[in-house]
C-alpha cells in the first residue's frame, strides 16, 4: 500500500479475544479527502478495528497507521491530528458545553472556539446545561462540534447516529456533509444508518465474521449488484434455474410464486443473455438497488454479536 498517499491504513490487522478472532487479517486504506464507510452487522469486527485504529488496543498481528505512524506506538502524536466521535460520547455528564470548550481549548494544540460555539448555536445545543441533561442527539452534536473544532485532518466516527430518531439523524448527517465539503477532511465512519451514509460515502468496506469481504467504491458496489426477477413457468424446475443463476453470482435467492427474486453481483448484458438462453426464460427484469438492500442481501444471514 502507498502509505504516503493514504492517511489511514489498516494493514493485515488481526484482533483476538482469548480464542475468539474478532478481526481476521483485515487490510484497507482511506485516501486523502475520502469518506470511507465501514459496515457490518453487530459482531462483524468494526468496533475492534476502530479500537486498534485509534490506539486503544494492541493488535494481535498487523498494524494500523495514520499519517504513516503506528497508532499504538505513536498514539499521542497521531491523535493530535485526529478527531474522534465515539459511539458513546465520553463527555463528563456534569460538564456543560461551555466548560468542555474551555477545557479542550487548554489541552488541544489547535482549538477554534468560534467554530465550536457557532456550530453549537446552529444545532441548538445549550451552552450551560450539564451534558448529562442533554438528549442523545444533542450529546452527539456536542461531541462532533468538539471534534471539528480541533481542525482534524482525519475524522473517525463510530456509529454517530446510533439511537437517534430519523429527523436528528438526517440533521446530523447533513451538517456533517457541509463540514466535510468545506474542510476536505478524510473520514472513516461506521454506521447502521445505511440510507443516510449512501449519499455521503465515497467508498464502502463490508465486514463479516471478522473478515473484510467487500472493499470498493460506493457507486461501483451499487452498479454491480442488481435485483433480478423472472418467472420460469411449467416444465422448468427451481433447482435448474438456481444452478443457471450461479453465473450471475447470486447473493440472495428466493422463490416468489412461479418465479425467482434474486440479488446478483454480475448482471452485465452478456451474462444475462446467456442466462436467458440457458433457461429459456425470456422475461427477465433487472432493477437497481440501494445500499441497504445490497447490505441485507450480503449480510442478512447469521446472528449479530457485540464486537
N, C-alpha and C positions, 0 to 999 in steps of 0.2 A: 504493500500500500504506500502511496505517496503521502507521507505524513505532513510534509511541508505545505501541501495544498489543502489539507483536510484538518481543520482544527480539532475535530472529535474523532477518535479512533478506538474501536474495541477490537482487540487482536487475539483471536483464539482463546477467548475467555471461558474458563470453567469454574463453577462455584458448587461446592458440596456442603450439605448439612448432614454430618455423620455419613451414613451410607447412601443418602439420597442426593442425586445430582440435580441441582436446580437450574444450572446453566451449563450447556454441553458444547464446548468448542465453538463459541459464537464469535463471528467477526463481521463488523460493518463499519462504515465511516460516514461522517456528515460533512459535506462540503461547506465552504465559507458562504454565509448568507442563506443557506438552505434550511428548510423546515422539514425535519425527519420525524415521522410518526412511528413509534414502536408499539405495535399492537399485539394482543394475545389475551386469551381467557385468564381468569384468576388461576394462579399456579403455573403459568407458562414460563416464568423466569424473568419477567420485566423488572420487578422491584429489586431482585438480586443484582441484575445487570446495572441498574441505576445506582445502587449502593456502592458497587465497585467503581463505577464511573466517577462518583463524587468523592472517592477516597474514604468512605466509611467502612468498607470491608475489604480485606485482602483476598485476592483470587487464589483458588487452588492452583491454577496454572493460567498462562496467558497474561495479558495486561490491558489496562485502559490508559489512553493518553489524551490529554487536552493541551493544545499548543506544543505538541511533541514532548510533553513532560509526563512521566508516570504519575498518575493521580494518587496512588498510595504512598509513593516515596516523596512526592513534592506537593502534598495537598495544600499547604498554606499558600504557596506561591500561585498555584493554579486557581484556587478559589477566590483569590483577589480579583480575578478577571472573569468570574463566572457568577451568574445569578441563578438561584435555585428557588423554586416554589414546590415544596414537598406536598405529598398527598394530604397530610395533616399539618397545617402551618404551625411551626414551633415557636409561636409568639407567646410570651408570658401572659396569662389571662388577666393579670392585674394591670398590664401596661396599656396605655392608650396609644393611639396612632401618633399623637404628638410626642409622647415620651419615647416611643420606638424610634421615631425620626431623629430625635436629639441624640439617642444612644448610638445609632448607626452612623450619624454624622461625625461622632468622635472616633469610631473604631474602623470605619471603612476608608481605604485610601482615596476613593472617589465617592462623593455624595452630593447629589443635586437636590437640595432641599426644595427649590422652587418647582422642579419637575414632580417631586413626591407630593407636595401639597396640592398642586394643580390637578394631579391625577385623582387624588382622594376626593377633591371637590367635584370632579366630573362624574365619579361613580357613586357619589353620595355616601361616603364613609365618614362618620363623625370623628372629629379630631380628639375629643376629650373623653369619650366613653371608654371604659376598660375593654380590651379586645374580647374578653370572656363574655361580654354583654352583646357583642355583635352577632349578626346572623352568619350562617355558613358562607353565604355569598360575599358578605362584607369582609369576613376574615380572609377569604381567598383574594379578594381585590386588594386588601391591605398587604398581603404577602407579595402579590405581584407588583404593587407600587414600590414596595421596599426593594425588590429585586431589580426593577428597571431603573431606580434612582441611582444605582451604583454604576450605570453605563456599562453593563456587561457585554463582553464580546461573544459570550456563549450563554444561552438561557436554557435551563433544564427544568421542565415542567412535568411533575409526576401526577398524572390524572387531575388536572386543575379544576375540572368541572364536576368531579365526583360528588353525588348527593345534592346537587343544585337543581332547581326547577328549570324548565325549558327557557323561560324568559331570562333568568340570570345567566344560564349557560351561554345563550346567544349574545347577551351583552358583553360578557367577559371575553368571548372569542372575537367579537367584532372589535373591541378595544385592543385586543392583542394584535389583530391584523394591522390596525392602524399604526401601532407602535413599531411592529416589525418592518413595515414598509418604509417608515421614516429612518430607522436605525440600521437596517441591513444586518440584523443580528442573526447569528447561527443558532438554531433552536432544535432541541431534542425534546419530544413530548410523548408521554404515554397517556393513553386515554381510552375510555369506553364510549365516548361520545363520537361515534363514527360519522354520523351525519354532519356534526359541527366541524370535524377536522378535515373532512373531504375537500372542502374548498380552500383549505389553508396549506396542507402538507404538499411538499414537492416530491417527497419520496416516502415509501412505506416499507417497514420491516414487520413481518408477522412471525411470532414465536409460538411454538407448540411443544409442550413437554420438554422445555429447556433448550430446544434447537431453533435456530433461525431458518424457517422453511421458505420464506419469500423475502426478497430484498430488491425492490425495483421502483422506478418512478410511478407516482400515483396514476398518471394518465396511461402509462404502459399497462399497469395492472387492470385498469378499467377497460382498456382496449382489448386486452387478451381474453378476459372472461366474459362469456355471453350466456344468456338463458336460451336453451333450445327446447322447442315444443314440437311434437309430431304425433300423429295418430297412425298406428300400424295396422289396425283393422283385422279382418279374418285371415287365417292362413299364415300369419306371422306371429311367432311366439315372442314374449317379452325377453326371454333368455337370448334369443337370436339378436334382437335389437340391442340388448345390453352389450353383447360381445362386439357388435358393429360400432357401438359408441366409443369403444376403447381408443380408437384412432383419434377421437376428438378430446381425449384426456379429461374425462368427466371428474368433477369434484364432488358432485351430488346428483343422485338419480332417484326419481320416484315415479311410480305408476299413477296416472290420473285417468280413470276410466279405461278406455281402449287406447290410451296414448301414454307418452312419456314426457315428463318435465325434468330437464337436466340443466345443471350449470357446468359448462365445459370450458376448458382452458385453451382449446385450439379450434377456432371456428373460421379459419381462412376459407376463401372461396373453393379452392381445390379439394381440401379435406371434406368439406360439407358436400361437395359434388360427388365424391367417392362414396360417402355415407349413403346418399340418395340412391346411387346406382347399386350398391351392395344390397341394400334392404328393399329396394323397390318402392320406397316411400317418397312421394313427390312433394307432399305438403310439409315443408319444414319451416318453422318460424324461428327467427333469431331476434333477441332483444338485448339492449344494453342494460347493464346493472350498475347500481350504486355501490359504494364501498361497503355499506352494512350488509347488503345482500351477498356480496362476494365473501365477506368475512364469515358470515353464518354458514355458507356452503363449505368453506375451507376448514372451519374450526368448530362446527356445530356438534360434533360427537365428543363424548367423554365428559368427565366431571371437572369442575373448576376447583382449585385449591386456594392457598393463601400466600403463595410466594411469586 
